[in-house]
Amino acid sequence: MSAPRQSLMAADTTPRGRRVIVTGAGGGIGRSVVETLTVSGCRVAACDAPGVSMAELVSAGTFSFDVRDRAAVKDGVRGVLAELGGCDAVVAGAGLVDTIHRAENFSEADWRRDVETNLYGAFYVAQAAFAALAESGDGRIVLISSVAAEIGLPGQVAYGASKAGLVGLARTLAAEWAPAGIRCNVVMPGMIATPKVLAMPETLQGALRTSIPLGRFGSPEELAGVVSFLLSPAAAYLTGSVVRVDGGFGLAASAMTG
């Protein structure tokens, strides 16, 4: 006699009820993450640098601090925790992508600004939220990297280096903080149709699309959906992982058969 079949329940892919800090909330990707998580039932603190507009963002509140300033991050996160009553997740999306020079011409000021924003900032925010994430019992961290971390991006050495650094940061935090119940993963977007990408010349956009097997740019909402999944119960056994959201960018597009 065969054993009775156990019923399978669908995994819950909605991160409802989570208290989430999102940095870089004023950008194209950050805004979409904030909106997606809010609609999913999360309480979201939208954070960005002083002077960055976060108008029309529907969230639990907006907060301004410079992620490069460790003391400012500690103060800012303290204010967020008071507003949210704790923290269950951090989405570190603050980043600079506009500095373009050949490596031999990269100034120290540009290098420091980009690396400190993209890499130091992510660490400072995660570190400031550590105690609250551990107290939640199911803490999640998602770091927003870039395919530039793996394929390189000529003209943007600081961006590529800092985004690669996020992978090492995530895997180290995943290993160190697992006993505290904290998971840390990386989302690695390719070409996403943010306002900055759509402002590029159409000839350049067309050339980039030809290098993407799916033949189009991703939408900010598609990327935000992956972030939302990583904060959900369904992703409870994922940590130290890198999820590329790039339409297959970098895959060989040619074929040996006709």
Secondary structure by P-SEA (a helix, b strand, c coil): ccccbbbbbcccccccccbbbbcccccaaaaaaaaaaaaaccccbbbbccccccccccccbbbbbccccaaaaaaaaaaaaaaaccccbbbbcccccccccccccccaaaaaaaaaaacaaaaaaaaaaaaaaaaacbbbbbbbbcccccccccccaaaaaaaaaaaaaaaaaaaaaccccbbbbbbbbccccccccccccaaaaaaaaaaccccccccaaaaaaaaaaaacccccccccbbbbcccccccccccccc
